[in-house]
């Protein structure tokens, strides 16, 4: 079961990332990435997390020792295929959301797709690294435009 969930989440995220990087950024496409891509990943994460914390979906990873207040509690969540899968879906959802924000922000600030592509790739592969690079690159142009958003 967890192998299938892992594969489906990876497949969905990969399709959305390819669309974000390579296709024209039509409003309908951006909405699909947000609501179908990010939205479905968030929904899968929410159901998986609740199921694991309640011990319903994966009794090995979760139960009373699973919590977010200690390293042991977090380790208990990730101690099973279910915990690893929902943790991975968490990364996929947030990295895709951040990638979407970067792409929209870069388009609004007039950055070419050639500049955007490596940043989006870095965000896909190592989320916070890509976000950090984007924050460094965008700052001068954002300041010149008098916009911080």
Secondary structure, 3 states (H helix, E strand, C coil): CHHHHHHHHHHHHHHHHHHHHHCCCCHHHHHHHHHHHHHHHHHHHHHHHHHHHCCCCCCCCCHHHCCCCCHHHHHHHCCCHHHHHHHHHHHHHHHHHHHHHHHHHHHHCCCCHHHHHHHHHHHHHCHHHHHHHHHHHHHHHHHHCCCCC
